[in-house]
Amino acid sequence: MKKIRYLIWGIFSSFLFSKIVFAAGSAKLNFCEESGVQRAFQILGYALFILKIIIPIIIIIFGIIDFAKAIIASDDSAIKKSTTTLIKRIIAGVIIFLIPTIVYFAFELIDGYSSDDSTYYKCINCMTNPTKCNPNP
């Protein structure tokens, strides 16, 4: 459990205390203009869309199975264990739903994001709305 706390703190602090540095002040990052990058974000968007449907179903099915086994065994420790397992699965499912928000936050950290909003919006749009994304040929 301590390893997970240190990992989360490390990721959080790297975002919180990092500074973005550009070699040239007028340099623009136009990687979202590339059709391959937009296609990659679109595929990621479809994968997240599918996961958002499948993950809750899997969590419910495994929760029912675990609780049924614990109730049949009539063991209080098994019921507590299945409860903690269900809570961990729910937390993992919530993290899957937060991935687009985390990516959007990462784009917010990019220096000059607000001035180049239209460029980065293509990447965000391809991930959050994969059906409305049209990668350039």
C-alpha positions in Angstrom: 0.0 0.0 0.0 2.9 2.3 0.7 4.3 1.7 -2.7 1.1 2.9 -4.3 1.0 6.0 -2.2 4.6 6.8 -3.1 3.8 6.2 -6.8 0.7 8.4 -6.7 2.6 11.2 -4.8 5.5 10.9 -7.3 3.2 11.3 -10.3 1.2 14.1 -8.7 4.3 16.0 -7.6 6.0 15.7 -11.0 2.9 17.4 -12.5 2.7 19.9 -9.7 6.3 21.0 -9.5 7.4 20.6 -13.1 8.2 23.5 -15.4 7.8 23.3 -19.1 10.7 24.7 -21.0 10.9 25.5 -24.7 14.2 26.0 -26.6 12.7 28.9 -28.6 10.0 31.2 -27.4 8.1 31.3 -30.7 8.2 27.5 -31.3 4.8 25.9 -31.7 4.0 22.3 -31.2 1.7 21.2 -34.0 1.8 17.5 -33.3 -2.0 17.3 -33.2 -2.1 18.4 -36.8 -0.6 15.1 -37.9 -3.2 12.6 -39.1 -1.3 9.7 -37.4 -1.5 11.4 -34.0 -5.2 12.2 -34.5 -5.8 8.6 -35.5 -4.0 7.3 -32.4 -6.1 9.5 -30.2 -9.2 8.3 -32.1 -8.3 4.7 -31.4 -7.7 5.5 -27.8 -11.1 7.2 -27.7 -12.8 4.1 -29.1 -10.9 1.9 -26.6 -12.0 4.1 -23.7 -15.6 4.1 -25.0 -15.7 0.3 -25.0 -14.0 0.2 -21.6 -16.6 2.6 -20.1 -19.3 0.1 -21.1 -17.5 -3.2 -20.2 -15.8 -2.2 -16.9 -19.0 -1.6 -14.9 -20.5 -4.8 -16.2 -17.4 -6.8 -15.2 -17.3 -5.1 -11.8 -21.0 -6.0 -11.2 -20.6 -9.6 -12.4 -17.4 -10.2 -10.3 -19.0 -8.5 -7.3 -22.0 -10.8 -7.5 -19.8 -13.9 -7.8 -17.5 -12.9 -4.9 -20.4 -12.1 -2.6 -22.3 -15.3 -3.6 -19.2 -17.4 -2.8 -18.8 -15.6 0.6 -22.5 -15.9 1.5 -22.5 -19.6 0.6 -19.4 -20.2 2.7 -21.0 -18.3 5.6 -17.7 -16.8 6.5 -17.5 -13.3 7.8 -13.8 -12.9 6.8 -14.7 -13.9 3.3 -17.5 -11.3 3.2 -15.0 -8.6 4.4 -12.5 -9.8 1.8 -15.0 -9.7 -1.0 -16.1 -6.2 0.1 -12.5 -4.9 0.0 -12.0 -6.5 -3.4 -15.2 -4.9 -4.7 -14.1 -1.5 -3.5 -10.7 -1.9 -5.2 -12.4 -2.8 -8.4 -14.7 0.2 -8.2 -11.7 2.5 -7.7 -10.0 1.0 -10.7 -13.2 1.5 -12.7 -13.4 5.2 -11.7 -9.8 5.7 -12.7 -10.7 4.4 -16.2 -13.5 7.0 -16.4 -11.0 9.8 -15.3 -8.4 9.1 -18.0 -9.8 11.7 -20.4 -9.8 14.3 -17.6 -6.2 13.4 -16.7 -5.1 13.8 -20.4 -7.0 17.1 -20.6 -5.2 18.3 -17.5 -1.8 17.3 -19.0 -2.6 19.4 -22.1 -3.5 22.3 -19.7 0.1 22.1 -18.3 1.6 22.6 -21.8 3.0 26.1 -22.0 0.9 28.2 -24.5 -2.1 25.8 -24.5 -4.6 28.6 -24.2 -3.2 30.4 -27.3 -3.0 27.2 -29.3 -6.3 25.9 -28.2 -7.5 25.0 -31.6 -4.4 22.8 -32.3 -4.6 20.8 -29.1 -8.4 20.7 -29.3 -8.1 18.3 -32.2 -6.3 15.7 -30.0 -8.7 16.1 -27.1 -11.7 15.9 -29.5 -10.5 12.7 -31.1 -10.1 11.1 -27.7 -13.4 12.3 -26.1 -15.6 12.1 -29.2 -14.0 9.5 -31.5 -17.0 9.4 -33.8 -16.7 13.1 -34.6 -12.9 13.0 -35.2 -11.8 13.2 -38.8 -8.1 12.6 -39.1 -6.6 14.3 -42.1 -5.7 12.0 -45.0 
